[in-house]
Amino acid sequence: MDDERRTSAYDTQLARSIGYRVDAPEGELGIVRSVPHAGRPPRPLALVVSDGNTVRLVSVRRVAEVAPLERRVVLWSEDAASAYDGRTLKAA
């Protein structure tokens, strides 16, 4: 149940991240434009991020932190995200 509450709070933070700046190890990617949901119950699937010229889908598996006070989403590197199972970072 505790994991369920944590997941629900995390999903809520992601859903409310529209308009937040997205920072990745390679630099600022842009602003969250939308957060599509899927599944039952519906959960955030990806972040739609735009820098004004490019629109990209960013997997929620890459999200390392949502910082509401800073209106910022921080991403893992793509390599770290591929080793992340949603709970812990797997050894490479």
PDB file of N, CA, C and O in Angstrom, chain B, residues numbered from 101:
ATOM      1  N   MET B 101       0.822  -1.195   0.000  1.00  0.00           N
ATOM      2  CA  MET B 101       0.000   0.000   0.000  1.00  0.00           C
ATOM      3  C   MET B 101       0.864   1.257   0.000  1.00  0.00           C
ATOM      4  O   MET B 101       0.535   2.231  -0.677  1.00  0.00           O
ATOM      5  N   ASP B 102       1.965   1.246   0.752  1.00  0.00           N
ATOM      6  CA  ASP B 102       2.850   2.397   0.790  1.00  0.00           C
ATOM      7  C   ASP B 102       3.418   2.691  -0.600  1.00  0.00           C
ATOM      8  O   ASP B 102       3.500   3.851  -1.004  1.00  0.00           O
ATOM      9  N   ASP B 103       3.813   1.632  -1.340  1.00  0.00           N
ATOM     10  CA  ASP B 103       4.318   1.806  -2.705  1.00  0.00           C
ATOM     11  C   ASP B 103       3.231   2.385  -3.605  1.00  0.00           C
ATOM     12  O   ASP B 103       3.512   3.211  -4.473  1.00  0.00           O
ATOM     13  N   GLU B 104       1.983   1.946  -3.393  1.00  0.00           N
ATOM     14  CA  GLU B 104       0.867   2.448  -4.188  1.00  0.00           C
ATOM     15  C   GLU B 104       0.694   3.945  -3.982  1.00  0.00           C
ATOM     16  O   GLU B 104       0.494   4.689  -4.943  1.00  0.00           O
ATOM     17  N   ARG B 105       0.771   4.387  -2.731  1.00  0.00           N
ATOM     18  CA  ARG B 105       0.625   5.817  -2.441  1.00  0.00           C
ATOM     19  C   ARG B 105       1.759   6.619  -3.047  1.00  0.00           C
ATOM     20  O   ARG B 105       1.545   7.699  -3.599  1.00  0.00           O
ATOM     21  N   ARG B 106       2.982   6.079  -2.940  1.00  0.00           N
ATOM     22  CA  ARG B 106       4.139   6.764  -3.528  1.00  0.00           C
ATOM     23  C   ARG B 106       3.990   6.868  -5.034  1.00  0.00           C
ATOM     24  O   ARG B 106       4.244   7.925  -5.610  1.00  0.00           O
ATOM     25  N   THR B 107       3.579   5.777  -5.682  1.00  0.00           N
ATOM     26  CA  THR B 107       3.381   5.773  -7.133  1.00  0.00           C
ATOM     27  C   THR B 107       2.300   6.766  -7.512  1.00  0.00           C
ATOM     28  O   THR B 107       2.455   7.504  -8.485  1.00  0.00           O
ATOM     29  N   SER B 108       1.205   6.798  -6.761  1.00  0.00           N
ATOM     30  CA  SER B 108       0.115   7.716  -7.040  1.00  0.00           C
ATOM     31  C   SER B 108       0.575   9.168  -6.916  1.00  0.00           C
ATOM     32  O   SER B 108       0.229   9.997  -7.758  1.00  0.00           O
ATOM     33  N   ALA B 109       1.349   9.483  -5.882  1.00  0.00           N
ATOM     34  CA  ALA B 109       1.866  10.843  -5.701  1.00  0.00           C
ATOM     35  C   ALA B 109       2.807  11.218  -6.848  1.00  0.00           C
ATOM     36  O   ALA B 109       2.766  12.340  -7.352  1.00  0.00           O
ATOM     37  N   TYR B 110       3.650  10.272  -7.254  1.00  0.00           N
ATOM     38  CA  TYR B 110       4.586  10.485  -8.361  1.00  0.00           C
ATOM     39  C   TYR B 110       3.811  10.730  -9.658  1.00  0.00           C
ATOM     40  O   TYR B 110       4.132  11.645 -10.417  1.00  0.00           O
ATOM     41  N   ASP B 111       2.790   9.907  -9.903  1.00  0.00           N
ATOM     42  CA  ASP B 111       1.970  10.073 -11.104  1.00  0.00           C
ATOM     43  C   ASP B 111       1.290  11.440 -11.106  1.00  0.00           C
ATOM     44  O   ASP B 111       1.194  12.089 -12.148  1.00  0.00           O
ATOM     45  N   THR B 112       0.825  11.869  -9.948  1.00  0.00           N
ATOM     46  CA  THR B 112       0.180  13.177  -9.829  1.00  0.00           C
ATOM     47  C   THR B 112       1.174  14.288 -10.133  1.00  0.00           C
ATOM     48  O   THR B 112       0.847  15.238 -10.843  1.00  0.00           O
ATOM     49  N   GLN B 113       2.392  14.172  -9.597  1.00  0.00           N
ATOM     50  CA  GLN B 113       3.426  15.181  -9.880  1.00  0.00           C
ATOM     51  C   GLN B 113       3.714  15.249 -11.377  1.00  0.00           C
ATOM     52  O   GLN B 113       3.843  16.336 -11.940  1.00  0.00           O
ATOM     53  N   LEU B 114       3.814  14.083 -12.021  1.00  0.00           N
ATOM     54  CA  LEU B 114       4.075  14.066 -13.464  1.00  0.00           C
ATOM     55  C   LEU B 114       2.913  14.705 -14.227  1.00  0.00           C
ATOM     56  O   LEU B 114       3.132  15.500 -15.141  1.00  0.00           O
ATOM     57  N   ALA B 115       1.693  14.361 -13.857  1.00  0.00           N
ATOM     58  CA  ALA B 115       0.517  14.896 -14.547  1.00  0.00           C
ATOM     59  C   ALA B 115       0.444  16.415 -14.428  1.00  0.00           C
ATOM     60  O   ALA B 115      -0.056  17.085 -15.331  1.00  0.00           O
ATOM     61  N   ARG B 116       0.939  16.961 -13.321  1.00  0.00           N
ATOM     62  CA  ARG B 116       0.898  18.401 -13.087  1.00  0.00           C
ATOM     63  C   ARG B 116       2.126  19.136 -13.626  1.00  0.00           C
ATOM     64  O   ARG B 116       2.269  20.341 -13.414  1.00  0.00           O
ATOM     65  N   SER B 117       3.003  18.427 -14.313  1.00  0.00           N
ATOM     66  CA  SER B 117       4.264  19.032 -14.757  1.00  0.00           C
ATOM     67  C   SER B 117       4.154  19.809 -16.067  1.00  0.00           C
ATOM     68  O   SER B 117       5.171  20.270 -16.585  1.00  0.00           O
ATOM     69  N   ILE B 118       2.969  19.963 -16.608  1.00  0.00           N
ATOM     70  CA  ILE B 118       2.801  20.731 -17.851  1.00  0.00           C
ATOM     71  C   ILE B 118       3.278  22.165 -17.600  1.00  0.00           C
ATOM     72  O   ILE B 118       2.864  22.814 -16.639  1.00  0.00           O
ATOM     73  N   GLY B 119       4.152  22.640 -18.484  1.00  0.00           N
ATOM     74  CA  GLY B 119       4.729  23.968 -18.349  1.00  0.00           C
ATOM     75  C   GLY B 119       6.081  23.980 -17.655  1.00  0.00           C
ATOM     76  O   GLY B 119       6.742  25.017 -17.606  1.00  0.00           O
ATOM     77  N   TYR B 120       6.503  22.831 -17.113  1.00  0.00           N
ATOM     78  CA  TYR B 120       7.791  22.746 -16.417  1.00  0.00           C
ATOM     79  C   TYR B 120       8.933  22.649 -17.417  1.00  0.00           C
ATOM     80  O   TYR B 120       8.780  22.075 -18.495  1.00  0.00           O
ATOM     81  N   ARG B 121      10.087  23.218 -17.049  1.00  0.00           N
ATOM     82  CA  ARG B 121      11.312  23.085 -17.843  1.00  0.00           C
ATOM     83  C   ARG B 121      11.850  21.666 -17.663  1.00  0.00           C
ATOM     84  O   ARG B 121      11.762  21.100 -16.573  1.00  0.00           O
ATOM     85  N   VAL B 122      12.402  21.096 -18.726  1.00  0.00           N
ATOM     86  CA  VAL B 122      12.963  19.744 -18.672  1.00  0.00           C
ATOM     87  C   VAL B 122      14.469  19.831 -18.871  1.00  0.00           C
ATOM     88  O   VAL B 122      14.953  20.283 -19.909  1.00  0.00           O
ATOM     89  N   ASP B 123      15.206  19.381 -17.839  1.00  0.00           N
ATOM     90  CA  ASP B 123      16.665  19.372 -17.884  1.00  0.00           C
ATOM     91  C   ASP B 123      17.168  17.934 -17.955  1.00  0.00           C
ATOM     92  O   ASP B 123      16.739  17.071 -17.189  1.00  0.00           O
ATOM     93  N   ALA B 124      18.080  17.697 -18.885  1.00  0.00           N
ATOM     94  CA  ALA B 124      18.694  16.384 -19.064  1.00  0.00           C
ATOM     95  C   ALA B 124      20.207  16.561 -18.945  1.00  0.00           C
ATOM     96  O   ALA B 124      20.701  17.688 -19.002  1.00  0.00           O
ATOM     97  N   PRO B 125      20.951  15.460 -18.781  1.00  0.00           N
ATOM     98  CA  PRO B 125      22.410  15.583 -18.724  1.00  0.00           C
ATOM     99  C   PRO B 125      22.992  16.318 -19.944  1.00  0.00           C
ATOM    100  O   PRO B 125      24.024  16.979 -19.836  1.00  0.00           O
ATOM    101  N   GLU B 126      22.334  16.200 -21.088  1.00  0.00           N
ATOM    102  CA  GLU B 126      22.836  16.860 -22.300  1.00  0.00           C
ATOM    103  C   GLU B 126      22.387  18.317 -22.415  1.00  0.00           C
ATOM    104  O   GLU B 126      22.736  18.988 -23.386  1.00  0.00           O
ATOM    105  N   GLY B 127      21.620  18.818 -21.444  1.00  0.00           N
ATOM    106  CA  GLY B 127      21.180  20.211 -21.446  1.00  0.00           C
ATOM    107  C   GLY B 127      19.671  20.329 -21.334  1.00  0.00           C
ATOM    108  O   GLY B 127      18.970  19.336 -21.138  1.00  0.00           O
ATOM    109  N   GLU B 128      19.179  21.557 -21.461  1.00  0.00           N
ATOM    110  CA  GLU B 128      17.738  21.798 -21.385  1.00  0.00           C
ATOM    111  C   GLU B 128      17.069  21.299 -22.665  1.00  0.00           C
ATOM    112  O   GLU B 128      17.500  21.631 -23.769  1.00  0.00           O
ATOM    113  N   LEU B 129      15.996  20.485 -22.505  1.00  0.00           N
ATOM    114  CA  LEU B 129      15.296  19.929 -23.672  1.00  0.00           C
ATOM    115  C   LEU B 129      14.120  20.783 -24.101  1.00  0.00           C
ATOM    116  O   LEU B 129      13.727  20.745 -25.267  1.00  0.00           O
ATOM    117  N   GLY B 130      13.548  21.556 -23.184  1.00  0.00           N
ATOM    118  CA  GLY B 130      12.385  22.368 -23.518  1.00  0.00           C
ATOM    119  C   GLY B 130      11.384  22.375 -22.382  1.00  0.00           C
ATOM    120  O   GLY B 130      11.748  22.263 -21.211  1.00  0.00           O
ATOM    121  N   ILE B 131      10.110  22.510 -22.746  1.00  0.00           N
ATOM    122  CA  ILE B 131       9.011  22.640 -21.796  1.00  0.00           C
ATOM    123  C   ILE B 131       8.039  21.475 -21.987  1.00  0.00           C
ATOM    124  O   ILE B 131       7.773  21.060 -23.115  1.00  0.00           O
ATOM    125  N   VAL B 132       7.511  20.949 -20.878  1.00  0.00           N
ATOM    126  CA  VAL B 132       6.493  19.887 -20.953  1.00  0.00           C
ATOM    127  C   VAL B 132       5.218  20.505 -21.516  1.00  0.00           C
ATOM    128  O   VAL B 132       4.670  21.442 -20.935  1.00  0.00           O
ATOM    129  N   ARG B 133       4.746  19.983 -22.645  1.00  0.00           N
ATOM    130  CA  ARG B 133       3.528  20.475 -23.295  1.00  0.00           C
ATOM    131  C   ARG B 133       2.303  19.633 -22.949  1.00  0.00           C
ATOM    132  O   ARG B 133       1.190  20.154 -22.887  1.00  0.00           O
ATOM    133  N   SER B 134       2.502  18.336 -22.725  1.00  0.00           N
ATOM    134  CA  SER B 134       1.402  17.465 -22.300  1.00  0.00           C
ATOM    135  C   SER B 134       1.975  16.189 -21.703  1.00  0.00           C
ATOM    136  O   SER B 134       3.156  15.876 -21.857  1.00  0.00           O
ATOM    137  N   VAL B 135       1.094  15.460 -21.013  1.00  0.00           N
ATOM    138  CA  VAL B 135       1.480  14.202 -20.374  1.00  0.00           C
ATOM    139  C   VAL B 135       0.404  13.166 -20.705  1.00  0.00           C
ATOM    140  O   VAL B 135      -0.574  13.037 -19.968  1.00  0.00           O
ATOM    141  N   PRO B 136       0.574  12.422 -21.815  1.00  0.00           N
ATOM    142  CA  PRO B 136      -0.406  11.400 -22.174  1.00  0.00           C
ATOM    143  C   PRO B 136      -0.451  10.284 -21.123  1.00  0.00           C
ATOM    144  O   PRO B 136       0.568   9.931 -20.530  1.00  0.00           O
ATOM    145  N   HIS B 137      -1.642   9.744 -20.908  1.00  0.00           N
ATOM    146  CA  HIS B 137      -1.843   8.652 -19.957  1.00  0.00           C
ATOM    147  C   HIS B 137      -2.314   7.411 -20.704  1.00  0.00           C
ATOM    148  O   HIS B 137      -2.907   7.503 -21.779  1.00  0.00           O
ATOM    149  N   ALA B 138      -2.040   6.245 -20.113  1.00  0.00           N
ATOM    150  CA  ALA B 138      -2.496   4.972 -20.681  1.00  0.00           C
ATOM    151  C   ALA B 138      -2.626   3.958 -19.549  1.00  0.00           C
ATOM    152  O   ALA B 138      -2.089   4.152 -18.458  1.00  0.00           O
ATOM    153  N   GLY B 139      -3.338   2.889 -19.823  1.00  0.00           N
ATOM    154  CA  GLY B 139      -3.461   1.789 -18.871  1.00  0.00           C
ATOM    155  C   GLY B 139      -4.675   1.909 -17.975  1.00  0.00           C
ATOM    156  O   GLY B 139      -5.471   2.844 -18.064  1.00  0.00           O
ATOM    157  N   ARG B 140      -4.778   0.907 -17.098  1.00  0.00           N
ATOM    158  CA  ARG B 140      -5.868   0.867 -16.124  1.00  0.00           C
ATOM    159  C   ARG B 140      -5.301   0.540 -14.770  1.00  0.00           C
ATOM    160  O   ARG B 140      -4.819  -0.577 -14.588  1.00  0.00           O
ATOM    161  N   PRO B 141      -5.323   1.416 -13.827  1.00  0.00           N
ATOM    162  CA  PRO B 141      -5.778   2.800 -13.945  1.00  0.00           C
ATOM    163  C   PRO B 141      -4.819   3.607 -14.807  1.00  0.00           C
ATOM    164  O   PRO B 141      -3.653   3.239 -14.955  1.00  0.00           O
ATOM    165  N   PRO B 142      -5.305   4.703 -15.375  1.00  0.00           N
ATOM    166  CA  PRO B 142      -4.453   5.514 -16.240  1.00  0.00           C
ATOM    167  C   PRO B 142      -3.232   6.041 -15.486  1.00  0.00           C
ATOM    168  O   PRO B 142      -3.346   6.568 -14.380  1.00  0.00           O
ATOM    169  N   ARG B 143      -2.056   5.885 -16.113  1.00  0.00           N
ATOM    170  CA  ARG B 143      -0.797   6.371 -15.537  1.00  0.00           C
ATOM    171  C   ARG B 143      -0.050   7.135 -16.616  1.00  0.00           C
ATOM    172  O   ARG B 143      -0.208   6.847 -17.803  1.00  0.00           O
ATOM    173  N   PRO B 144       0.767   8.113 -16.213  1.00  0.00           N
ATOM    174  CA  PRO B 144       1.547   8.851 -17.210  1.00  0.00           C
ATOM    175  C   PRO B 144       2.401   7.904 -18.059  1.00  0.00           C
ATOM    176  O   PRO B 144       3.064   7.007 -17.539  1.00  0.00           O
ATOM    177  N   LEU B 145       2.369   8.119 -19.347  1.00  0.00           N
ATOM    178  CA  LEU B 145       3.077   7.272 -20.293  1.00  0.00           C
ATOM    179  C   LEU B 145       4.378   7.913 -20.757  1.00  0.00           C
ATOM    180  O   LEU B 145       5.404   7.245 -20.887  1.00  0.00           O
ATOM    181  N   ALA B 146       4.320   9.212 -21.003  1.00  0.00           N
ATOM    182  CA  ALA B 146       5.479   9.951 -21.533  1.00  0.00           C
ATOM    183  C   ALA B 146       5.266  11.431 -21.267  1.00  0.00           C
ATOM    184  O   ALA B 146       4.182  11.862 -20.874  1.00  0.00           O
ATOM    185  N   LEU B 147       6.316  12.192 -21.488  1.00  0.00           N
ATOM    186  CA  LEU B 147       6.213  13.643 -21.464  1.00  0.00           C
ATOM    187  C   LEU B 147       6.374  14.125 -22.899  1.00  0.00           C
ATOM    188  O   LEU B 147       7.296  13.697 -23.593  1.00  0.00           O
ATOM    189  N   VAL B 148       5.495  15.003 -23.349  1.00  0.00           N
ATOM    190  CA  VAL B 148       5.647  15.632 -24.655  1.00  0.00           C
ATOM    191  C   VAL B 148       6.379  16.947 -24.389  1.00  0.00           C
ATOM    192  O   VAL B 148       5.844  17.852 -23.750  1.00  0.00           O
ATOM    193  N   VAL B 149       7.612  17.035 -24.893  1.00  0.00           N
ATOM    194  CA  VAL B 149       8.498  18.159 -24.593  1.00  0.00           C
ATOM    195  C   VAL B 149       8.814  18.906 -25.885  1.00  0.00           C
ATOM    196  O   VAL B 149       9.125  18.295 -26.908  1.00  0.00           O
ATOM    197  N   SER B 150       8.729  20.236 -25.826  1.00  0.00           N
ATOM    198  CA  SER B 150       9.025  21.046 -27.006  1.00  0.00           C
ATOM    199  C   SER B 150       9.962  22.190 -26.634  1.00  0.00           C
ATOM    200  O   SER B 150       9.849  22.796 -25.567  1.00  0.00           O
ATOM    201  N   ASP B 151      10.890  22.466 -27.548  1.00  0.00           N
ATOM    202  CA  ASP B 151      11.784  23.607 -27.366  1.00  0.00           C
ATOM    203  C   ASP B 151      11.429  24.742 -28.326  1.00  0.00           C
ATOM    204  O   ASP B 151      12.196  25.693 -28.480  1.00  0.00           O
ATOM    205  N   GLY B 152      10.278  24.640 -28.964  1.00  0.00           N
ATOM    206  CA  GLY B 152       9.858  25.648 -29.933  1.00  0.00           C
ATOM    207  C   GLY B 152      10.120  25.233 -31.362  1.00  0.00           C
ATOM    208  O   GLY B 152       9.405  25.654 -32.272  1.00  0.00           O
ATOM    209  N   ASN B 153      11.149  24.402 -31.577  1.00  0.00           N
ATOM    210  CA  ASN B 153      11.484  23.904 -32.909  1.00  0.00           C
ATOM    211  C   ASN B 153      11.242  22.405 -33.037  1.00  0.00           C
ATOM    212  O   ASN B 153      10.883  21.913 -34.107  1.00  0.00           O
ATOM    213  N   THR B 154      11.438  21.692 -31.947  1.00  0.00           N
ATOM    214  CA  THR B 154      11.367  20.237 -31.948  1.00  0.00           C
ATOM    215  C   THR B 154      10.393  19.767 -30.874  1.00  0.00           C
ATOM    216  O   THR B 154      10.349  20.314 -29.772  1.00  0.00           O
ATOM    217  N   VAL B 155       9.620  18.753 -31.211  1.00  0.00           N
ATOM    218  CA  VAL B 155       8.747  18.109 -30.232  1.00  0.00           C
ATOM    219  C   VAL B 155       9.261  16.692 -30.060  1.00  0.00           C
ATOM    220  O   VAL B 155       9.501  15.986 -31.039  1.00  0.00           O
ATOM    221  N   ARG B 156       9.428  16.280 -28.817  1.00  0.00           N
ATOM    222  CA  ARG B 156       9.907  14.916 -28.569  1.00  0.00           C
ATOM    223  C   ARG B 156       9.100  14.273 -27.457  1.00  0.00           C
ATOM    224  O   ARG B 156       8.595  14.948 -26.560  1.00  0.00           O
ATOM    225  N   LEU B 157       8.989  12.953 -27.535  1.00  0.00           N
ATOM    226  CA  LEU B 157       8.377  12.164 -26.469  1.00  0.00           C
ATOM    227  C   LEU B 157       9.496  11.667 -25.570  1.00  0.00           C
ATOM    228  O   LEU B 157      10.475  11.089 -26.044  1.00  0.00           O
ATOM    229  N   VAL B 158       9.348  11.893 -24.278  1.00  0.00           N
ATOM    230  CA  VAL B 158      10.342  11.454 -23.305  1.00  0.00           C
ATOM    231  C   VAL B 158       9.670  10.449 -22.381  1.00  0.00           C
ATOM    232  O   VAL B 158       8.672  10.769 -21.736  1.00  0.00           O
ATOM    233  N   SER B 159      10.202   9.251 -22.314  1.00  0.00           N
ATOM    234  CA  SER B 159       9.655   8.223 -21.441  1.00  0.00           C
ATOM    235  C   SER B 159       9.701   8.669 -19.989  1.00  0.00           C
ATOM    236  O   SER B 159      10.673   9.289 -19.559  1.00  0.00           O
ATOM    237  N   VAL B 160       8.653   8.358 -19.228  1.00  0.00           N
ATOM    238  CA  VAL B 160       8.659   8.699 -17.800  1.00  0.00           C
ATOM    239  C   VAL B 160       9.731   7.909 -17.058  1.00  0.00           C
ATOM    240  O   VAL B 160      10.082   8.266 -15.933  1.00  0.00           O
ATOM    241  N   ARG B 161      10.260   6.843 -17.660  1.00  0.00           N
ATOM    242  CA  ARG B 161      11.365   6.093 -17.040  1.00  0.00           C
ATOM    243  C   ARG B 161      12.629   6.933 -16.935  1.00  0.00           C
ATOM    244  O   ARG B 161      13.513   6.634 -16.132  1.00  0.00           O
ATOM    245  N   ARG B 162      12.716   7.991 -17.750  1.00  0.00           N
ATOM    246  CA  ARG B 162      13.895   8.866 -17.693  1.00  0.00           C
ATOM    247  C   ARG B 162      13.789   9.920 -16.606  1.00  0.00           C
ATOM    248  O   ARG B 162      14.774  10.599 -16.317  1.00  0.00           O
ATOM    249  N   VAL B 163      12.623  10.074 -15.996  1.00  0.00           N
ATOM    250  CA  VAL B 163      12.432  11.125 -14.993  1.00  0.00           C
ATOM    251  C   VAL B 163      13.121  10.737 -13.689  1.00  0.00           C
ATOM    252  O   VAL B 163      12.780   9.731 -13.066  1.00  0.00           O
ATOM    253  N   ALA B 164      14.089  11.546 -13.291  1.00  0.00           N
ATOM    254  CA  ALA B 164      14.804  11.330 -12.033  1.00  0.00           C
ATOM    255  C   ALA B 164      14.142  12.110 -10.912  1.00  0.00           C
ATOM    256  O   ALA B 164      14.125  11.665  -9.765  1.00  0.00           O
ATOM    257  N   GLU B 165      13.594  13.281 -11.243  1.00  0.00           N
ATOM    258  CA  GLU B 165      13.015  14.150 -10.210  1.00  0.00           C
ATOM    259  C   GLU B 165      12.015  15.107 -10.836  1.00  0.00           C
ATOM    260  O   GLU B 165      12.212  15.604 -11.944  1.00  0.00           O
ATOM    261  N   VAL B 166      10.932  15.355 -10.099  1.00  0.00           N
ATOM    262  CA  VAL B 166       9.999  16.423 -10.433  1.00  0.00           C
ATOM    263  C   VAL B 166      10.119  17.434  -9.297  1.00  0.00           C
ATOM    264  O   VAL B 166       9.889  17.100  -8.135  1.00  0.00           O
ATOM    265  N   ALA B 167      10.479  18.660  -9.635  1.00  0.00           N
ATOM    266  CA  ALA B 167      10.685  19.709  -8.631  1.00  0.00           C
ATOM    267  C   ALA B 167       9.620  20.788  -8.811  1.00  0.00           C
ATOM    268  O   ALA B 167       9.836  21.756  -9.540  1.00  0.00           O
ATOM    269  N   PRO B 168       8.461  20.627  -8.144  1.00  0.00           N
ATOM    270  CA  PRO B 168       7.356  21.572  -8.340  1.00  0.00           C
ATOM    271  C   PRO B 168       7.699  23.019  -7.977  1.00  0.00           C
ATOM    272  O   PRO B 168       7.268  23.943  -8.668  1.00  0.00           O
ATOM    273  N   LEU B 169       8.453  23.225  -6.925  1.00  0.00           N
ATOM    274  CA  LEU B 169       8.783  24.601  -6.526  1.00  0.00           C
ATOM    275  C   LEU B 169       9.639  25.302  -7.571  1.00  0.00           C
ATOM    276  O   LEU B 169       9.563  26.519  -7.733  1.00  0.00           O
ATOM    277  N   GLU B 170      10.452  24.527  -8.277  1.00  0.00           N
ATOM    278  CA  GLU B 170      11.307  25.077  -9.334  1.00  0.00           C
ATOM    279  C   GLU B 170      10.644  24.999 -10.704  1.00  0.00           C
ATOM    280  O   GLU B 170      11.159  25.531 -11.687  1.00  0.00           O
ATOM    281  N   ARG B 171       9.470  24.315 -10.756  1.00  0.00           N
ATOM    282  CA  ARG B 171       8.768  24.051 -12.024  1.00  0.00           C
ATOM    283  C   ARG B 171       9.737  23.432 -13.027  1.00  0.00           C
ATOM    284  O   ARG B 171       9.937  23.926 -14.137  1.00  0.00           O
ATOM    285  N   ARG B 172      10.339  22.306 -12.570  1.00  0.00           N
ATOM    286  CA  ARG B 172      11.400  21.669 -13.352  1.00  0.00           C
ATOM    287  C   ARG B 172      11.301  20.151 -13.251  1.00  0.00           C
ATOM    288  O   ARG B 172      10.971  19.609 -12.197  1.00  0.00           O
ATOM    289  N   VAL B 173      11.588  19.479 -14.352  1.00  0.00           N
ATOM    290  CA  VAL B 173      11.711  18.019 -14.404  1.00  0.00           C
ATOM    291  C   VAL B 173      13.161  17.718 -14.753  1.00  0.00           C
ATOM    292  O   VAL B 173      13.704  18.265 -15.713  1.00  0.00           O
ATOM    293  N   VAL B 174      13.780  16.849 -13.972  1.00  0.00           N
ATOM    294  CA  VAL B 174      15.171  16.462 -14.199  1.00  0.00           C
ATOM    295  C   VAL B 174      15.180  15.028 -14.708  1.00  0.00           C
ATOM    296  O   VAL B 174      14.510  14.159 -14.149  1.00  0.00           O
ATOM    297  N   LEU B 175      15.936  14.785 -15.761  1.00  0.00           N
ATOM    298  CA  LEU B 175      15.991  13.456 -16.375  1.00  0.00           C
ATOM    299  C   LEU B 175      17.302  12.747 -16.075  1.00  0.00           C
ATOM    300  O   LEU B 175      18.345  13.373 -15.887  1.00  0.00           O
ATOM    301  N   TRP B 176      17.215  11.407 -16.035  1.00  0.00           N
ATOM    302  CA  TRP B 176      18.396  10.551 -16.036  1.00  0.00           C
ATOM    303  C   TRP B 176      18.980  10.599 -17.444  1.00  0.00           C
ATOM    304  O   TRP B 176      18.316  11.040 -18.382  1.00  0.00           O
ATOM    305  N   SER B 177      20.216  10.145 -17.588  1.00  0.00           N
ATOM    306  CA  SER B 177      20.753   9.937 -18.934  1.00  0.00           C
ATOM    307  C   SER B 177      19.978   8.773 -19.551  1.00  0.00           C
ATOM    308  O   SER B 177      19.368   7.986 -18.828  1.00  0.00           O
ATOM    309  N   GLU B 178      19.995   8.661 -20.859  1.00  0.00           N
ATOM    310  CA  GLU B 178      19.284   7.553 -21.515  1.00  0.00           C
ATOM    311  C   GLU B 178      19.842   6.209 -21.077  1.00  0.00           C
ATOM    312  O   GLU B 178      19.081   5.253 -20.926  1.00  0.00           O
ATOM    313  N   ASP B 179      21.158   6.108 -20.868  1.00  0.00           N
ATOM    314  CA  ASP B 179      21.770   4.852 -20.416  1.00  0.00           C
ATOM    315  C   ASP B 179      21.277   4.472 -19.029  1.00  0.00           C
ATOM    316  O   ASP B 179      20.947   3.311 -18.787  1.00  0.00           O
ATOM    317  N   ALA B 180      21.223   5.440 -18.114  1.00  0.00           N
ATOM    318  CA  ALA B 180      20.751   5.159 -16.755  1.00  0.00           C
ATOM    319  C   ALA B 180      19.281   4.784 -16.777  1.00  0.00           C
ATOM    320  O   ALA B 180      18.863   3.896 -16.034  1.00  0.00           O
ATOM    321  N   ALA B 181      18.486   5.442 -17.617  1.00  0.00           N
ATOM    322  CA  ALA B 181      17.054   5.146 -17.698  1.00  0.00           C
ATOM    323  C   ALA B 181      16.804   3.729 -18.176  1.00  0.00           C
ATOM    324  O   ALA B 181      15.853   3.088 -17.728  1.00  0.00           O
ATOM    325  N   SER B 182      17.645   3.222 -19.085  1.00  0.00           N
ATOM    326  CA  SER B 182      17.449   1.863 -19.593  1.00  0.00           C
ATOM    327  C   SER B 182      17.775   0.821 -18.517  1.00  0.00           C
ATOM    328  O   SER B 182      17.329  -0.323 -18.604  1.00  0.00           O
ATOM    329  N   ALA B 183      18.552   1.217 -17.507  1.00  0.00           N
ATOM    330  CA  ALA B 183      18.884   0.297 -16.417  1.00  0.00           C
ATOM    331  C   ALA B 183      17.922   0.436 -15.242  1.00  0.00           C
ATOM    332  O   ALA B 183      18.044  -0.285 -14.252  1.00  0.00           O
ATOM    333  N   TYR B 184      16.965   1.360 -15.346  1.00  0.00           N
ATOM    334  CA  TYR B 184      16.033   1.633 -14.245  1.00  0.00           C
ATOM    335  C   TYR B 184      14.751   0.849 -14.455  1.00  0.00           C
ATOM    336  O   TYR B 184      14.158   0.906 -15.532  1.00  0.00           O
ATOM    337  N   ASP B 185      14.309   0.105 -13.418  1.00  0.00           N
ATOM    338  CA  ASP B 185      13.098  -0.700 -13.564  1.00  0.00           C
ATOM    339  C   ASP B 185      11.872  -0.050 -12.921  1.00  0.00           C
ATOM    340  O   ASP B 185      10.852  -0.716 -12.745  1.00  0.00           O
ATOM    341  N   GLY B 186      11.948   1.224 -12.570  1.00  0.00           N
ATOM    342  CA  GLY B 186      10.837   1.914 -11.951  1.00  0.00           C
ATOM    343  C   GLY B 186      10.933   1.962 -10.442  1.00  0.00           C
ATOM    344  O   GLY B 186      10.179   2.690  -9.797  1.00  0.00           O
ATOM    345  N   ARG B 187      11.853   1.194  -9.864  1.00  0.00           N
ATOM    346  CA  ARG B 187      12.016   1.170  -8.420  1.00  0.00           C
ATOM    347  C   ARG B 187      13.474   1.349  -8.015  1.00  0.00           C
ATOM    348  O   ARG B 187      13.777   2.092  -7.081  1.00  0.00           O
ATOM    349  N   THR B 188      14.361   0.676  -8.709  1.00  0.00           N
ATOM    350  CA  THR B 188      15.781   0.729  -8.357  1.00  0.00           C
ATOM    351  C   THR B 188      16.616   0.753  -9.631  1.00  0.00           C
ATOM    352  O   THR B 188      16.170   0.316 -10.692  1.00  0.00           O
ATOM    353  N   LEU B 189      17.806   1.260  -9.510  1.00  0.00           N
ATOM    354  CA  LEU B 189      18.738   1.251 -10.623  1.00  0.00           C
ATOM    355  C   LEU B 189      19.426  -0.109 -10.642  1.00  0.00           C
ATOM    356  O   LEU B 189      20.039  -0.511  -9.653  1.00  0.00           O
ATOM    357  N   LYS B 190      19.326  -0.825 -11.778  1.00  0.00           N
ATOM    358  CA  LYS B 190      19.939  -2.143 -11.903  1.00  0.00           C
ATOM    359  C   LYS B 190      21.435  -1.999 -12.180  1.00  0.00           C
ATOM    360  O   LYS B 190      21.866  -1.052 -12.838  1.00  0.00           O
ATOM    361  N   ALA B 191      22.201  -2.926 -11.684  1.00  0.00           N
ATOM    362  CA  ALA B 191      23.647  -2.920 -11.970  1.00  0.00           C
ATOM    363  C   ALA B 191      23.874  -3.156 -13.445  1.00  0.00           C
ATOM    364  O   ALA B 191      23.207  -3.991 -14.057  1.00  0.00           O
ATOM    365  N   ALA B 192      24.799  -2.437 -14.011  1.00  0.00           N
ATOM    366  CA  ALA B 192      25.079  -2.562 -15.451  1.00  0.00           C
ATOM    367  C   ALA B 192      25.919  -3.775 -15.748  1.00  0.00           C
ATOM    368  O   ALA B 192      26.246  -4.030 -16.907  1.00  0.00           O
TER     369      ALA B 192
END
